[in-house]
Amino acid sequence: MEKLKSILEAMHPGVDYDTCTTLIDDHILGSFDVINLVSDLEDAFDVEFSPVDIVPENFNSMQSLWQTILRLQDGE
């Protein structure tokens, strides 16, 4: 999860990614951020996001993003 945190901190330093659960709801991550983040995550974790994976619930927190990455790695 440290790699994920590094990617997020490179996009928006100073956010408490360990506790924040409103990255999308509070507009910390905007639509262009999500597009860039998906690309970065696909490269970093060798996963492929489908359109059904790109929903606010999966991007609102670092923990939900991590769970999505793990699920995609498992091929579910």
C-alpha positions in Angstrom: 0.0 0.0 0.0 3.0 2.3 0.4 3.4 2.4 -3.4 -0.3 3.5 -3.7 0.3 6.2 -1.0 3.3 7.5 -2.9 1.3 7.8 -6.1 -1.5 9.7 -4.3 0.9 12.0 -2.5 2.7 12.8 -5.8 -0.7 14.0 -7.1 -1.8 15.9 -4.0 0.7 16.3 -1.2 -0.5 17.2 2.2 -3.7 15.1 2.2 -4.0 12.6 5.1 -4.6 9.6 2.9 -4.5 7.2 5.9 -7.7 8.6 7.3 -9.5 10.5 4.4 -12.6 8.7 3.2 -13.9 11.5 1.0 -11.3 12.0 -1.8 -14.0 12.1 -4.5 -16.9 13.6 -2.4 -14.7 16.5 -1.2 -13.3 17.0 -4.7 -9.7 16.3 -3.6 -9.5 14.0 -6.6 -11.2 15.5 -9.7 -12.1 13.7 -12.9 -8.7 14.3 -14.6 -7.0 13.1 -11.4 -8.9 9.9 -11.6 -8.0 9.4 -15.2 -4.3 9.9 -14.4 -4.6 7.8 -11.3 -6.1 4.9 -13.2 -3.2 5.0 -15.7 -0.6 5.2 -12.9 -2.2 2.3 -11.0 -2.5 0.1 -14.0 1.2 0.6 -14.7 2.3 0.3 -11.1 0.3 -2.7 -10.1 -0.2 -4.5 -13.5 -4.0 -4.4 -13.3 -6.6 -3.2 -15.7 -9.5 -1.1 -14.6 -12.8 -1.6 -16.5 -15.4 1.2 -16.6 -17.4 -0.6 -13.9 -14.4 -0.2 -11.5 -14.2 3.5 -12.0 -16.8 4.6 -9.5 -16.6 7.0 -6.6 -16.9 4.2 -4.0 -13.6 2.7 -5.2 -11.7 6.1 -5.2 -13.0 7.8 -2.0 -10.2 6.4 0.2 -6.8 4.9 -0.1 -8.2 1.8 1.6 -11.0 1.4 -1.0 -8.5 1.9 -3.8 -6.2 -0.7 -2.3 -9.1 -3.2 -2.0 -9.9 -2.6 -5.7 -6.3 -3.1 -6.7 -6.2 -6.4 -4.8 -9.4 -7.6 -6.3 -8.2 -6.7 -9.8 -4.9 -8.5 -9.1 -6.9 -11.6 -8.1 -8.7 -11.4 -11.5 -12.2 -11.0 -10.0 
